[in-house]
Amino acid sequence: MKLAVKTCTLDMPFADMLDFCAGQGVQGLEIGTGNWSAAPHIDLDGLLASGPARERWVGAIRDHGLELCALNCSGNPLAYERDMDVTEKTFRLAGLLGVKKIVMTSGLPAGCPGDRTPVWITTSWPPETQSVLDYQWNEVAIPAWRRLVKLAAEQGVERIALENHGMQLVYNPETLFRLRDAVGPMVGMNLDPSHLFWMGGDPIEAARVLGEAGALYHIHGKDSRPERRMAGPNGMLDTKPIDAFRHRSWNYVAVGAGHGVQWWQEFFSVARMSGYDGYVSLEMEDLTLPMLEGHIASLRTLKQALVM
């Protein structure tokens, strides 16, 4: 297993980002192309339009001894045309660059024809939830994803790693398998422990289940922590914005500030046992730390756990 950084949260120019990652001993880069990412380190349209621009951009990465391990276009392509546009452009750019893996989210449709607001169903009652799910899966998601899988294959993409993110139709292994059964093995999971923690799941067991199915395609090194003073009386469902971290029931934290090195060692050991030998990509979203300090602290924990 090798260490990468999802670079979106490194608030620095492209050249400085490359210097930082190389200096930290990182081996790969996961580059956000748009949608939820501000795409600070790529010009998606510019690279699509210019072969020389692509050569310069990829050349700079290679010159630093780094590998472009994935493009990330996470957003909601099932609800918003602009997000679908970025997704399709990202697939085409992957074809031009020879990138074989896309990291993204599944998207989440609206709840019924004519509605424009995505609806995340997390309970089976009241009973209308079932008709919403039937519409989302069978009328929107599966047809759209069959088309996306076909487009990805045409561009030479081999794997689409869907993040188990909240407010998405695919948010855990079970929902991934439902989509995978319908559209084929192009789709697998980007297993991000931070989300499963607050949803009450066990990322170690998720790694086992995904590995048994040959569906563990990517791993995000990202941590979260329940804040006991708020989570105890209120539970873990929390709609306060992430910058209200003093008042939330859980927060994204630097790797190691929620779960220590021993937990991450066991997680990576099980991932290896389950057949995963790809990248672990740091995604740092701890708002209580300065940007660089958060990345360095997280990388230190990940390196210890990966025995680098």
C-alpha positions in Angstrom: 0.0 0.0 0.0 1.2 3.5 -0.9 0.5 7.0 0.5 -1.3 9.7 -1.5 -2.8 13.1 -0.8 -6.1 14.4 -2.0 -4.7 17.8 -2.7 -7.8 20.0 -2.7 -7.3 21.1 0.9 -3.6 22.1 0.3 -4.2 25.8 0.0 -1.1 26.6 -2.2 -0.2 26.9 -5.8 0.3 23.8 -7.9 4.1 23.9 -7.9 4.2 24.5 -4.1 1.8 21.6 -3.6 4.1 19.3 -5.6 7.1 20.4 -3.5 5.2 19.8 -0.3 4.0 16.3 -1.3 7.4 15.2 -2.5 9.0 16.6 0.6 6.7 14.6 2.8 7.5 11.4 1.1 4.1 11.1 -0.5 4.0 8.8 -3.5 0.7 9.7 -5.3 -1.7 12.5 -5.9 -5.5 12.4 -6.0 -6.6 15.6 -7.9 -10.0 17.1 -7.5 -11.4 18.3 -10.9 -14.4 20.3 -9.8 -17.9 19.9 -8.3 -17.4 19.9 -4.5 -13.7 20.6 -5.0 -12.6 24.1 -6.0 -10.0 22.3 -8.2 -7.1 24.5 -7.1 -4.5 22.3 -8.9 -6.1 21.6 -12.3 -7.7 23.4 -15.1 -10.2 20.8 -16.3 -11.3 22.6 -19.5 -7.8 23.8 -20.3 -6.3 20.3 -20.1 -9.2 18.8 -22.1 -8.5 21.4 -24.9 -4.6 21.2 -25.1 -2.3 18.3 -25.5 0.8 20.4 -24.7 -0.9 21.7 -21.5 -1.6 18.1 -20.5 2.1 17.2 -21.1 3.3 20.1 -19.0 0.9 19.3 -16.1 1.7 15.6 -16.0 5.4 16.2 -16.5 5.5 18.4 -13.5 4.0 15.7 -11.4 6.4 13.1 -12.7 9.4 15.4 -12.3 8.6 15.4 -8.5 8.6 11.6 -8.4 4.9 11.5 -7.9 2.1 9.4 -9.6 -1.3 10.7 -10.5 -3.2 7.9 -8.9 -6.8 9.1 -9.4 -9.0 12.0 -10.5 -11.8 13.0 -8.1 -15.0 14.6 -9.3 -17.2 14.1 -6.2 -20.5 15.9 -6.4 -24.1 15.1 -7.2 -24.4 14.1 -10.9 -27.8 12.6 -10.3 -29.4 15.9 -9.3 -27.5 18.7 -11.1 -26.6 19.0 -14.7 -23.5 21.0 -13.9 -22.2 18.2 -11.7 -22.9 15.6 -14.4 -21.0 17.9 -16.9 -17.9 17.9 -14.7 -18.2 14.2 -14.2 -18.3 13.5 -17.9 -15.4 15.9 -18.6 -13.4 14.2 -15.9 -14.0 10.8 -17.5 -12.8 12.2 -20.8 -9.7 13.7 -19.3 -8.9 10.4 -17.6 -8.9 8.8 -21.0 -6.5 11.4 -22.4 -4.2 11.1 -19.4 -4.3 7.3 -19.1 -5.8 7.5 -15.6 -7.5 4.3 -14.8 -9.3 5.2 -11.5 -12.0 7.8 -10.8 -12.9 8.6 -7.2 -16.4 10.2 -6.8 -19.7 10.0 -5.1 -22.8 8.2 -6.4 -25.1 11.2 -6.5 -28.5 11.5 -4.9 -31.7 12.1 -6.9 -34.7 14.1 -6.0 -37.6 12.3 -4.4 -40.1 12.2 -7.2 -40.6 13.4 -10.8 -40.7 17.2 -11.0 -38.9 17.7 -7.7 -35.5 19.4 -7.8 -34.2 18.8 -4.2 -32.2 15.7 -3.4 -33.7 13.5 -0.7 -31.7 11.2 1.5 -33.8 8.4 2.9 -32.4 7.0 6.1 -35.4 5.3 7.7 -38.2 2.9 6.5 -41.0 4.9 8.1 -43.3 6.6 7.1 -44.1 4.1 4.3 -43.7 6.7 1.5 -40.0 6.4 2.0 -40.2 3.2 -0.1 -41.7 4.8 -3.1 -39.1 7.5 -3.0 -36.3 4.9 -2.9 -37.9 3.0 -5.8 -38.0 6.1 -7.9 -34.4 7.1 -7.0 -32.9 3.7 -7.7 -34.9 2.3 -10.6 -36.0 5.4 -12.5 -32.9 7.7 -12.0 -29.8 6.2 -10.6 -29.5 2.8 -12.4 -30.2 4.2 -15.9 -27.8 7.1 -15.3 -25.1 4.9 -13.9 -25.4 2.4 -16.8 -24.6 5.3 -19.1 -21.7 6.5 -16.9 -20.2 3.1 -16.7 -20.3 2.8 -20.5 -18.7 6.3 -20.9 -16.0 5.3 -18.4 -15.2 2.1 -20.3 -15.0 4.0 -23.6 -12.3 6.2 -22.0 -10.2 3.3 -20.7 -11.2 3.9 -17.1 -11.1 0.6 -15.2 -12.4 1.5 -11.8 -14.9 4.0 -10.3 -14.4 4.2 -6.5 -17.6 5.6 -4.9 -17.1 7.2 -1.5 -19.4 6.0 1.3 -20.6 9.6 1.9 -23.7 10.8 3.7 -26.5 12.4 1.6 -25.7 10.1 -1.3 -27.5 7.1 -2.6 -24.5 4.9 -2.1 -23.3 5.5 1.5 -22.1 2.0 2.7 -21.2 -1.4 1.3 -24.8 -2.6 1.1 -25.9 0.3 -1.1 -22.8 -0.1 -3.2 -23.6 -3.7 -3.8 -27.1 -2.7 -4.9 -25.7 -0.4 -7.6 -22.9 -2.8 -8.5 -25.4 -5.6 -9.1 -27.3 -3.4 -11.5 -24.4 -1.8 -13.5 -21.5 -4.2 -13.1 -18.0 -4.3 -11.4 -16.8 -1.0 -12.9 -18.1 0.5 -9.6 -16.5 -0.3 -6.3 -16.0 1.6 -3.0 -13.7 4.4 -1.9 -13.8 3.3 1.7 -13.6 6.5 3.9 -13.6 5.5 7.6 -14.6 9.0 8.8 -18.1 8.7 7.4 -18.8 5.2 8.7 -17.7 6.3 12.2 -20.5 8.8 12.5 -23.0 6.5 10.8 -22.3 3.9 13.4 -20.5 1.4 11.1 -17.2 -0.4 11.5 -14.7 0.4 8.7 -12.6 -2.7 9.5 -15.6 -5.0 9.0 -16.5 -2.9 5.9 -13.0 -3.6 4.5 -13.5 -7.3 5.0 -16.9 -7.3 3.3 -15.7 -5.2 0.4 -12.6 -7.3 0.0 -14.6 -10.5 -0.2 -16.6 -9.1 -3.0 -13.5 -7.7 -4.8 -15.0 -4.2 -4.5 -12.5 -2.3 -2.4 -11.1 0.1 -5.0 -9.6 3.0 -3.0 -9.1 4.2 0.6 -9.3 7.7 2.1 -7.2 8.3 5.1 -9.6 10.5 7.0 -10.7 10.5 10.6 -13.7 11.7 12.6 -14.5 11.9 16.3 -17.7 11.8 18.3 -17.9 14.8 20.6 -19.3 13.1 23.7 -20.8 16.2 25.4 -23.1 16.7 22.4 -23.4 13.1 21.1 -24.4 11.7 24.4 -27.7 13.5 24.8 -28.4 14.1 21.1 -27.1 11.2 19.1 -24.9 11.4 16.1 -27.3 12.9 13.5 -26.2 16.5 13.3 -27.2 19.2 10.8 -25.0 22.0 12.1 -22.4 23.2 9.6 -18.9 21.8 9.9 -17.4 25.1 10.9 -19.6 25.1 14.1 -17.3 22.4 15.4 -17.6 23.5 19.1 -21.3 22.6 19.0 -21.5 19.5 16.9 -22.0 15.9 17.9 -19.1 14.8 15.7 -16.3 16.4 13.7 -13.8 15.6 11.0 -10.4 15.6 12.7 -6.8 15.1 11.7 -5.9 11.4 11.3 -5.0 10.2 14.8 -7.1 12.8 16.7 -10.2 10.5 16.6 -8.7 7.0 16.2 -5.0 6.3 17.1 -2.2 4.6 15.3 -3.2 1.2 16.6 -6.7 1.4 15.1 -5.2 2.5 11.8 -2.7 -0.3 11.8 -5.4 -2.9 12.3 -7.5 -1.2 9.6 -4.7 -1.3 7.1 -3.8 -4.9 8.1 -7.3 -6.0 7.4 -7.4 -4.1 4.1 -4.2 -5.9 3.0 -5.7 -9.3 4.1 -8.8 -8.4 2.1 -6.6 -8.0 -1.1 -6.1 -4.2 -1.2 -2.7 -3.1 -2.2 -3.5 0.4 -3.7 -3.2 3.9 -2.4 -4.3 5.4 0.9 -5.1 9.0 0.1 -5.1 11.6 2.9 -8.1 13.8 3.0 -7.6 16.4 5.7 -10.6 18.4 6.9 -9.8 19.3 10.5 -10.9 22.9 10.8 -9.3 23.3 14.3 -5.8 23.1 12.9 -3.8 25.3 10.5 -3.9 23.7 7.1 -0.2 22.6 6.9 -0.1 21.4 10.5 -3.2 19.2 9.9 -1.7 17.6 6.9 1.7 17.0 8.5 0.1 15.5 11.6 -2.2 13.3 9.6 0.6 12.1 7.3 2.7 11.3 10.4 0.0 9.0 11.7 -0.7 7.4 8.4 3.1 6.7 7.8 3.3 5.1 11.2 0.3 2.9 10.6 1.5 1.9 7.1 5.0 1.2 8.4 6.6 3.5 5.9 
